[in-house]
Amino acid sequence: MKTILNRYIAKEMLPTFLTGLFLAVFTVVVTRLLSITELIINRGVGIGSVIGIIGYLLPDVVGFALPATALIAVVMAFLRLSADSEFVALKASGVSLYQMLPPVVLFSVFNMLAGAWILAQASPWGQNSFRNLVFDIAKSQADLAIKERVFTEPFKGVTFYVQSYDSREKVMKDVFVNDRREKNLISTVVASEAKLFKHPDKRTLTIRFINGTVFVTDKDLSSSRTIRFASYDLTVGIGELLRAASSREKSPKELTIGELKGHLDKIEANSIRHNELMIELMEKATLPVAIFLMGMIGVPLGVYIRGRGKYSGVGVSLMVFLAYYVCLMGSRNIGESGYLPPLVVVLIPVTFLAVFGLYAYLRIGAEKALIPDRVTNIWKRFTGRISNQG
């Protein structure tokens, strides 16, 4: 009977879980559809590169959605058991709440291991590959967009005109460039020659002008300056092509565990960068635990919500996830500022889930309401007074 019950509960959880992950990925793709369309139509980016961009973003999307979808899947499974009186029938047959936990534990452990792998390997690989792909797109765009005797804008806010361009040597002759990227300034460069240099490690492109003049003008035309030069560099980050990848320095999420440890040895302790890296390193261990706890919390929540409908199950699950996420981001910001040690910071959201889960199991296991009657009555009186005053 236990084997049949375990399979039954597992079959209730898996469809909801897979559907939740699919909807999370679908939502991200749809929200970026406009940007994707612009890349294809206006930027000339191939379908293969666009698919690569989406694919590299998937680990982050799945990693973010994993705790919420795990929680919703378990809540909905036990909500249906409770709503159809199957939970009551099982308890009448001598099956306790804790005897129903093995499939949930196995499900939560699987999600915890998947989350650990995503955080340690897949997410850094995806983010790093994404930025490298964007840089390759930027390089290709620069090569293709710079044309002889034609005004072109290979990067947003930067207009080029060249008399001749050797694409093999990356050398431009008789160059005119208008740079409008600064908020209050317009720079116009006129030079006899310019050469394009690529820096994959910094993900930037540098145009080096030789023997020319820079005209710098305020956008309100209040002042202007003229500078003659023998050599002048104009640097363009990949963010000029895609704003989402504007960082020239690897973010903590791009680093593997080994890279995080290596960076920490080189950075001054208690600095903001050191705190960011330390928190990211510790979260690679604590976030999978949070994913496990999310799945386990779904059992008492699903039993408690019985009779309120499946939409209530989804709503309560998202509220719990939102509370956890606010706790996670709030503690992370405090830790990065240095007000609390990184170890304390990463334990705050996990402790919140553990305490809430333990409380929920003790209340539901003892067949008591999740929210005590005293609290419910106080809330009813409070809302009643507000209604009367309105």
VEXVOTI-147700 format. One record per residue (C-alpha): x, y, z. Coordinates in nm, 3 decimals. Layout:
N
[pt [X,Y,Z]],
...
This chain:
390
[pt [0.000,0.000,0.000]],
[pt [0.283,0.237,0.083]],
[pt [0.438,0.184,-0.261]],
[pt [0.105,0.258,-0.432]],
[pt [0.057,0.567,-0.216]],
[pt [0.408,0.696,-0.291]],
[pt [0.356,0.653,-0.666]],
[pt [0.016,0.820,-0.644]],
[pt [0.155,1.127,-0.466]],
[pt [0.450,1.144,-0.709]],
[pt [0.213,1.138,-1.007]],
[pt [0.021,1.425,-0.851]],
[pt [0.335,1.638,-0.809]],
[pt [0.528,1.586,-1.134]],
[pt [0.279,1.730,-1.392]],
[pt [0.234,2.049,-1.191]],
[pt [0.609,2.080,-1.141]],
[pt [0.695,2.037,-1.510]],
[pt [0.413,2.272,-1.613]],
[pt [0.545,2.538,-1.373]],
[pt [0.897,2.517,-1.516]],
[pt [0.763,2.537,-1.871]],
[pt [0.554,2.845,-1.788]],
[pt [0.856,3.013,-1.627]],
[pt [1.069,2.958,-1.938]],
[pt [0.784,3.058,-2.169]],
[pt [0.725,3.379,-1.973]],
[pt [1.090,3.482,-2.000]],
[pt [1.095,3.415,-2.376]],
[pt [0.772,3.612,-2.429]],
[pt [0.891,3.910,-2.222]],
[pt [1.208,3.925,-2.434]],
[pt [1.029,3.871,-2.764]],
[pt [1.051,4.238,-2.860]],
[pt [1.427,4.246,-2.799]],
[pt [1.470,3.920,-2.987]],
[pt [1.274,4.056,-3.283]],
[pt [1.491,4.369,-3.286]],
[pt [1.806,4.156,-3.287]],
[pt [1.685,3.960,-3.589]],
[pt [1.537,4.245,-3.794]],
[pt [1.739,4.554,-3.703]],
[pt [2.069,4.406,-3.589]],
[pt [2.096,4.124,-3.842]],
[pt [2.161,3.861,-3.575]],
[pt [2.105,3.505,-3.698]],
[pt [1.841,3.270,-3.559]],
[pt [2.115,3.038,-3.430]],
[pt [2.266,3.315,-3.217]],
[pt [1.923,3.411,-3.080]],
[pt [1.853,3.049,-2.985]],
[pt [2.195,3.042,-2.819]],
[pt [2.113,3.354,-2.617]],
[pt [1.787,3.198,-2.493]],
[pt [1.958,2.866,-2.420]],
[pt [2.232,3.029,-2.214]],
[pt [1.971,3.212,-2.006]],
[pt [1.778,2.894,-1.924]],
[pt [1.988,2.782,-1.623]],
[pt [1.921,3.111,-1.446]],
[pt [1.550,3.095,-1.528]],
[pt [1.516,2.736,-1.407]],
[pt [1.725,2.808,-1.097]],
[pt [1.502,3.102,-1.004]],
[pt [1.177,2.913,-1.072]],
[pt [1.281,2.586,-0.906]],
[pt [1.186,2.668,-0.542]],
[pt [0.852,2.823,-0.640]],
[pt [0.751,2.542,-0.875]],
[pt [0.859,2.277,-0.622]],
[pt [0.646,2.442,-0.354]],
[pt [0.344,2.479,-0.582]],
[pt [0.371,2.117,-0.702]],
[pt [0.363,1.975,-0.348]],
[pt [0.093,2.216,-0.230]],
[pt [-0.133,2.129,-0.523]],
[pt [-0.080,1.755,-0.475]],
[pt [-0.180,1.759,-0.107]],
[pt [-0.450,2.017,-0.169]],
[pt [-0.617,1.774,-0.408]],
[pt [-0.578,1.489,-0.159]],
[pt [-0.745,1.703,0.106]],
[pt [-1.015,1.848,-0.119]],
[pt [-1.125,1.501,-0.238]],
[pt [-1.129,1.371,0.122]],
[pt [-0.853,1.124,0.032]],
[pt [-0.635,1.266,0.307]],
[pt [-0.908,1.199,0.565]],
[pt [-0.957,0.846,0.429]],
[pt [-0.587,0.774,0.452]],
[pt [-0.571,0.895,0.810]],
[pt [-0.875,0.683,0.895]],
[pt [-0.685,0.385,0.750]],
[pt [-0.400,0.449,0.990]],
[pt [-0.171,0.642,0.753]],
[pt [-0.029,0.946,0.929]],
[pt [0.087,1.268,0.769]],
[pt [0.451,1.171,0.817]],
[pt [0.402,0.837,0.641]],
[pt [0.306,1.031,0.328]],
[pt [0.638,1.216,0.322]],
[pt [0.878,0.971,0.143]],
[pt [0.785,1.079,-0.215]],
[pt [0.798,1.445,-0.109]],
[pt [1.139,1.397,0.052]],
[pt [1.270,1.221,-0.259]],
[pt [1.122,1.492,-0.482]],
[pt [1.274,1.768,-0.266]],
[pt [1.616,1.600,-0.254]],
[pt [1.615,1.571,-0.634]],
[pt [1.531,1.942,-0.666]],
[pt [1.799,2.029,-0.411]],
[pt [2.064,1.840,-0.608]],
[pt [1.943,1.994,-0.934]],
[pt [1.956,2.340,-0.776]],
[pt [2.307,2.277,-0.643]],
[pt [2.428,2.172,-0.989]],
[pt [2.266,2.474,-1.154]],
[pt [2.421,2.716,-0.903]],
[pt [2.766,2.555,-0.910]],
[pt [2.802,2.474,-1.281]],
[pt [2.514,2.550,-1.516]],
[pt [2.441,2.911,-1.417]],
[pt [2.805,3.035,-1.432]],
[pt [2.853,2.851,-1.762]],
[pt [2.531,2.998,-1.905]],
[pt [2.602,3.356,-1.802]],
[pt [2.962,3.345,-1.919]],
[pt [2.866,3.182,-2.250]],
[pt [2.589,3.438,-2.295]],
[pt [2.829,3.731,-2.259]],
[pt [3.084,3.569,-2.486]],
[pt [2.818,3.515,-2.751]],
[pt [2.704,3.876,-2.722]],
[pt [3.064,3.991,-2.763]],
[pt [3.098,3.775,-3.076]],
[pt [2.780,3.937,-3.207]],
[pt [2.925,4.281,-3.130]],
[pt [3.246,4.198,-3.317]],
[pt [3.054,4.072,-3.618]],
[pt [2.829,4.374,-3.614]],
[pt [3.124,4.612,-3.608]],
[pt [3.287,4.434,-3.902]],
[pt [2.968,4.421,-4.105]],
[pt [2.825,4.764,-4.022]],
[pt [3.130,4.978,-4.103]],
[pt [3.103,5.048,-4.474]],
[pt [3.297,5.273,-4.708]],
[pt [3.153,5.617,-4.791]],
[pt [2.827,5.547,-4.605]],
[pt [2.701,5.686,-4.274]],
[pt [2.642,5.387,-4.043]],
[pt [2.560,5.335,-3.676]],
[pt [2.720,5.004,-3.573]],
[pt [2.664,5.090,-3.207]],
[pt [2.381,5.284,-3.048]],
[pt [2.476,5.651,-3.033]],
[pt [2.794,5.616,-3.241]],
[pt [2.782,5.717,-3.610]],
[pt [3.067,5.624,-3.848]],
[pt [3.176,5.753,-4.186]],
[pt [3.495,5.617,-4.345]],
[pt [3.644,5.683,-4.686]],
[pt [3.797,5.334,-4.706]],
[pt [3.800,5.027,-4.481]],
[pt [4.027,4.723,-4.491]],
[pt [3.820,4.453,-4.315]],
[pt [4.115,4.214,-4.298]],
[pt [4.353,4.457,-4.124]],
[pt [4.067,4.645,-3.951]],
[pt [4.211,4.975,-4.074]],
[pt [3.992,5.276,-4.165]],
[pt [4.109,5.577,-4.367]],
[pt [3.975,5.936,-4.344]],
[pt [3.742,5.869,-4.053]],
[pt [3.453,6.074,-3.914]],
[pt [3.285,5.954,-3.591]],
[pt [3.005,6.120,-3.397]],
[pt [2.972,5.987,-3.039]],
[pt [2.644,6.077,-2.862]],
[pt [2.657,5.821,-2.579]],
[pt [2.737,6.071,-2.305]],
[pt [2.436,6.232,-2.139]],
[pt [2.553,6.592,-2.171]],
[pt [2.831,6.580,-2.432]],
[pt [2.870,6.516,-2.804]],
[pt [3.214,6.416,-2.927]],
[pt [3.305,6.436,-3.294]],
[pt [3.630,6.276,-3.405]],
[pt [3.799,6.343,-3.737]],
[pt [4.116,6.146,-3.813]],
[pt [4.327,6.040,-4.105]],
[pt [4.333,5.679,-3.989]],
[pt [4.174,5.447,-3.733]],
[pt [4.212,5.084,-3.639]],
[pt [3.975,4.846,-3.466]],
[pt [4.103,4.639,-3.172]],
[pt [3.907,4.367,-2.996]],
[pt [3.951,4.272,-2.629]],
[pt [3.764,3.944,-2.559]],
[pt [3.883,3.933,-2.197]],
[pt [3.724,4.273,-2.122]],
[pt [3.448,4.227,-2.381]],
[pt [3.517,4.566,-2.535]],
[pt [3.609,4.707,-2.874]],
[pt [3.857,4.993,-2.907]],
[pt [3.880,5.226,-3.207]],
[pt [4.223,5.388,-3.207]],
[pt [4.236,5.712,-3.409]],
[pt [4.568,5.842,-3.549]],
[pt [4.646,6.209,-3.621]],
[pt [4.319,6.390,-3.584]],
[pt [4.097,6.628,-3.390]],
[pt [3.822,6.583,-3.130]],
[pt [3.544,6.841,-3.112]],
[pt [3.361,6.818,-2.774]],
[pt [3.035,7.014,-2.746]],
[pt [2.780,7.036,-2.466]],
[pt [2.438,6.922,-2.581]],
[pt [2.292,7.257,-2.479]],
[pt [2.562,7.424,-2.697]],
[pt [2.682,7.628,-2.396]],
[pt [3.050,7.542,-2.451]],
[pt [3.285,7.353,-2.682]],
[pt [3.644,7.235,-2.688]],
[pt [3.886,7.133,-2.962]],
[pt [4.160,6.879,-2.897]],
[pt [4.428,6.777,-3.144]],
[pt [4.585,6.436,-3.093]],
[pt [4.841,6.193,-3.230]],
[pt [4.653,5.897,-3.085]],
[pt [4.302,5.878,-2.937]],
[pt [4.106,5.572,-2.818]],
[pt [3.730,5.532,-2.823]],
[pt [3.610,5.223,-2.631]],
[pt [3.276,5.054,-2.690]],
[pt [3.145,4.791,-2.446]],
[pt [2.916,4.512,-2.553]],
[pt [2.643,4.692,-2.360]],
[pt [2.624,4.931,-2.655]],
[pt [2.482,4.637,-2.849]],
[pt [2.284,4.465,-2.573]],
[pt [2.217,4.651,-2.248]],
[pt [2.178,4.324,-2.060]],
[pt [2.548,4.248,-2.096]],
[pt [2.708,4.582,-2.024]],
[pt [2.941,4.467,-1.744]],
[pt [3.309,4.449,-1.832]],
[pt [3.386,4.260,-1.512]],
[pt [3.251,3.913,-1.441]],
[pt [2.961,3.926,-1.199]],
[pt [2.970,3.688,-0.900]],
[pt [2.701,3.471,-1.061]],
[pt [2.932,3.407,-1.358]],
[pt [3.198,3.253,-1.137]],
[pt [3.229,2.887,-1.043]],
[pt [3.314,2.781,-0.689]],
[pt [3.685,2.755,-0.772]],
[pt [3.686,3.097,-0.940]],
[pt [3.506,3.254,-0.643]],
[pt [3.769,3.117,-0.404]],
[pt [4.047,3.242,-0.629]],
[pt [3.900,3.592,-0.647]],
[pt [3.845,3.607,-0.271]],
[pt [4.217,3.547,-0.209]],
[pt [4.301,3.855,-0.416]],
[pt [4.047,4.101,-0.276]],
[pt [4.066,4.303,0.042]],
[pt [3.851,4.157,0.318]],
[pt [3.530,4.342,0.416]],
[pt [3.520,4.536,0.089]],
[pt [3.190,4.542,-0.101]],
[pt [3.331,4.320,-0.377]],
[pt [3.465,4.074,-0.117]],
[pt [3.124,4.059,0.055]],
[pt [2.947,4.001,-0.278]],
[pt [3.176,3.712,-0.367]],
[pt [3.160,3.557,-0.020]],
[pt [2.779,3.571,-0.013]],
[pt [2.762,3.419,-0.362]],
[pt [2.996,3.138,-0.256]],
[pt [2.798,3.058,0.059]],
[pt [2.463,3.078,-0.124]],
[pt [2.576,2.797,-0.353]],
[pt [2.544,2.579,-0.042]],
[pt [2.242,2.740,0.128]],
[pt [2.011,2.801,-0.170]],
[pt [1.981,2.427,-0.252]],
[pt [1.880,2.372,0.112]],
[pt [1.614,2.641,0.067]],
[pt [1.483,2.456,-0.240]],
[pt [1.457,2.136,-0.031]],
[pt [1.271,2.319,0.247]],
[pt [1.032,2.477,-0.005]],
[pt [0.923,2.133,-0.122]],
[pt [0.877,2.006,0.233]],
[pt [0.672,2.309,0.340]],
[pt [0.421,2.230,0.065]],
[pt [0.278,1.933,0.258]],
[pt [0.127,2.118,0.559]],
[pt [0.028,2.411,0.337]],
[pt [-0.162,2.183,0.099]],
[pt [-0.345,2.016,0.387]],
[pt [-0.427,2.352,0.546]],
[pt [-0.568,2.510,0.229]],
[pt [-0.819,2.225,0.165]],
[pt [-1.162,2.347,0.062]],
[pt [-1.033,2.684,-0.059]],
[pt [-0.973,2.585,-0.423]],
[pt [-0.665,2.529,-0.635]],
[pt [-0.616,2.899,-0.707]],
[pt [-0.580,2.960,-0.335]],
[pt [-0.306,2.695,-0.334]],
[pt [-0.113,2.876,-0.605]],
[pt [-0.170,3.212,-0.437]],
[pt [-0.053,3.100,-0.093]],
[pt [0.251,2.927,-0.248]],
[pt [0.351,3.243,-0.430]],
[pt [0.305,3.448,-0.112]],
[pt [0.540,3.215,0.078]],
[pt [0.790,3.229,-0.207]],
[pt [0.764,3.609,-0.220]],
[pt [0.825,3.633,0.154]],
[pt [1.131,3.409,0.116]],
[pt [1.258,3.608,-0.184]],
[pt [1.218,3.942,-0.004]],
[pt [1.404,3.794,0.293]],
[pt [1.677,3.663,0.059]],
[pt [1.728,3.989,-0.129]],
[pt [1.702,4.207,0.182]],
[pt [1.959,4.005,0.375]],
[pt [2.185,3.992,0.069]],
[pt [2.182,4.373,0.035]],
[pt [2.258,4.410,0.406]],
[pt [2.545,4.164,0.379]],
[pt [2.698,4.329,0.074]],
[pt [2.701,4.660,0.261]],
[pt [2.896,4.495,0.542]],
[pt [2.643,4.547,0.823]],
[pt [2.623,4.171,0.891]],
[pt [2.873,3.887,0.838]],
[pt [2.810,3.689,0.514]],
[pt [2.747,3.366,0.709]],
[pt [2.465,3.527,0.908]],
[pt [2.321,3.681,0.593]],
[pt [2.293,3.356,0.397]],
[pt [2.140,3.174,0.695]],
[pt [1.857,3.424,0.747]],
[pt [1.630,3.307,0.458]],
[pt [1.706,2.938,0.524]],
[pt [1.626,2.982,0.893]],
[pt [1.301,3.156,0.801]],
[pt [1.193,2.857,0.590]],
[pt [1.309,2.601,0.848]],
[pt [1.125,2.770,1.138]],
[pt [0.809,2.820,0.933]],
[pt [0.818,2.461,0.808]],
[pt [0.870,2.316,1.155]],
[pt [0.586,2.525,1.292]],
[pt [0.356,2.418,1.008]],
[pt [0.431,2.047,1.057]],
[pt [0.374,2.066,1.433]],
[pt [0.039,2.244,1.387]],
[pt [-0.095,2.030,1.103]],
[pt [0.046,1.707,1.251]],
[pt [-0.147,1.779,1.571]],
[pt [-0.458,1.849,1.357]],
[pt [-0.464,2.214,1.455]],
[pt [-0.522,2.513,1.230]],
[pt [-0.206,2.659,1.080]],
[pt [-0.307,3.003,1.208]],
[pt [-0.422,2.996,1.574]],
[pt [-0.783,3.095,1.641]],
[pt [-0.669,3.382,1.861]],
[pt [-0.476,3.538,1.573]],
[pt [-0.768,3.479,1.335]],
[pt [-1.014,3.647,1.573]],
[pt [-0.784,3.947,1.621]],
[pt [-0.754,3.982,1.243]],
[pt [-1.133,3.959,1.198]],
[pt [-1.193,4.229,1.459]],
[pt [-0.929,4.450,1.300]],
[pt [-1.072,4.416,0.948]],
[pt [-1.424,4.460,1.087]],
[pt [-1.331,4.792,1.246]],
[pt [-1.178,4.912,0.920]],
[pt [-1.497,4.815,0.733]],
[pt [-1.717,4.998,0.985]],
[pt [-1.503,5.310,0.967]],
[pt [-1.523,5.301,0.586]],
